[in-house]
């Protein structure tokens, strides 16, 4: 396998692991996978998609209107923090 195919396969495996963690509700597994994916790949938009999906599945509560967006906010913060950290470390 050449380098690009290996990278695509790694990304698909990480996506599958994130999907399983998301569907099982294992946010403590999903967070490190999101950080690892954001660190490994240039733009890992799956982190934000996972945050939106997590909020749709588990975060909706009428009594707490803003807590329904916690997964999305955390995923965006992870994406920004890892992007800035990569910029500092790699440059």
ROVEXVO-348841 format. One record per residue (C-alpha): z, y, x; residue in three letters; chain. Coordinates in Angstrom, 2 decimals. Layout:
BEGIN
z/y/x/fivo/vexnu
Z/Y/X/ALA/A .
...
# end
This chain:
BEGIN
z/y/x/fivo/vexnu
0.00/0.00/0.00/UNK/A .
-0.75/3.41/1.29/UNK/A .
1.68/6.32/1.31/UNK/A .
0.59/7.95/-1.96/UNK/A .
0.78/4.70/-3.93/UNK/A .
4.26/4.00/-2.55/UNK/A .
5.39/7.48/-3.56/UNK/A .
4.03/7.01/-7.07/UNK/A .
5.71/3.60/-7.38/UNK/A .
9.02/5.08/-6.17/UNK/A .
8.74/7.87/-8.73/UNK/A .
7.99/5.40/-11.54/UNK/A .
10.95/3.22/-10.56/UNK/A .
13.22/6.26/-10.52/UNK/A .
11.86/7.34/-13.91/UNK/A .
12.53/3.88/-15.35/UNK/A .
16.08/3.89/-13.97/UNK/A .
16.66/7.34/-15.46/UNK/A .
15.29/6.17/-18.82/UNK/A .
17.64/3.18/-18.87/UNK/A .
20.63/5.35/-17.93/UNK/A .
19.63/7.89/-20.58/UNK/A .
19.26/5.36/-23.37/UNK/A .
22.58/3.71/-22.49/UNK/A .
24.33/7.08/-22.35/UNK/A .
25.39/6.73/-18.72/UNK/A .
25.39/10.39/-17.71/UNK/A .
27.40/9.56/-14.57/UNK/A .
24.46/7.43/-13.40/UNK/A .
21.82/9.87/-14.64/UNK/A .
23.14/12.84/-12.65/UNK/A .
22.87/11.24/-9.17/UNK/A .
19.43/9.88/-10.06/UNK/A .
18.33/13.38/-11.10/UNK/A .
19.64/14.85/-7.85/UNK/A .
17.95/12.10/-5.79/UNK/A .
14.66/12.61/-7.61/UNK/A .
14.83/16.38/-7.24/UNK/A .
15.51/15.98/-3.53/UNK/A .
12.80/13.36/-2.92/UNK/A .
9.90/14.87/-4.82/UNK/A .
8.46/18.41/-4.74/UNK/A .
8.91/19.18/-8.44/UNK/A .
10.81/16.59/-10.44/UNK/A .
10.36/17.87/-14.00/UNK/A .
11.70/14.57/-15.32/UNK/A .
15.17/16.00/-14.71/UNK/A .
14.66/18.64/-17.40/UNK/A .
13.02/16.12/-19.74/UNK/A .
16.03/13.83/-19.30/UNK/A .
18.37/16.73/-20.07/UNK/A .
16.47/17.56/-23.26/UNK/A .
16.42/13.92/-24.32/UNK/A .
20.13/13.50/-23.56/UNK/A .
20.92/16.53/-25.71/UNK/A .
18.73/15.22/-28.51/UNK/A .
20.43/11.82/-28.45/UNK/A .
24.05/12.70/-27.75/UNK/A .
24.60/16.46/-27.64/UNK/A .
24.11/17.70/-31.16/UNK/A .
27.33/18.83/-32.84/UNK/A .
27.49/21.39/-35.62/UNK/A .
31.05/22.43/-34.81/UNK/A .
30.13/23.37/-31.24/UNK/A .
26.76/25.14/-31.41/UNK/A .
26.25/25.85/-27.69/UNK/A .
27.45/22.48/-26.42/UNK/A .
24.27/20.88/-27.75/UNK/A .
22.44/22.39/-24.78/UNK/A .
24.74/21.17/-22.02/UNK/A .
22.39/18.46/-20.73/UNK/A .
19.46/20.84/-20.59/UNK/A .
21.49/23.53/-18.81/UNK/A .
22.88/21.05/-16.28/UNK/A .
19.43/19.61/-15.60/UNK/A .
17.96/23.06/-14.99/UNK/A .
20.90/23.94/-12.72/UNK/A .
20.37/20.71/-10.76/UNK/A .
16.67/21.48/-10.36/UNK/A .
17.34/25.05/-9.16/UNK/A .
20.25/24.10/-6.88/UNK/A .
18.38/21.29/-5.18/UNK/A .
15.28/23.47/-4.82/UNK/A .
17.31/26.20/-3.09/UNK/A .
19.19/23.67/-0.95/UNK/A .
15.92/22.07/0.14/UNK/A .
14.60/25.48/1.09/UNK/A .
17.66/26.19/3.28/UNK/A .
17.80/22.73/4.89/UNK/A .
14.10/22.12/5.44/UNK/A .
13.08/25.61/6.61/UNK/A .
# end
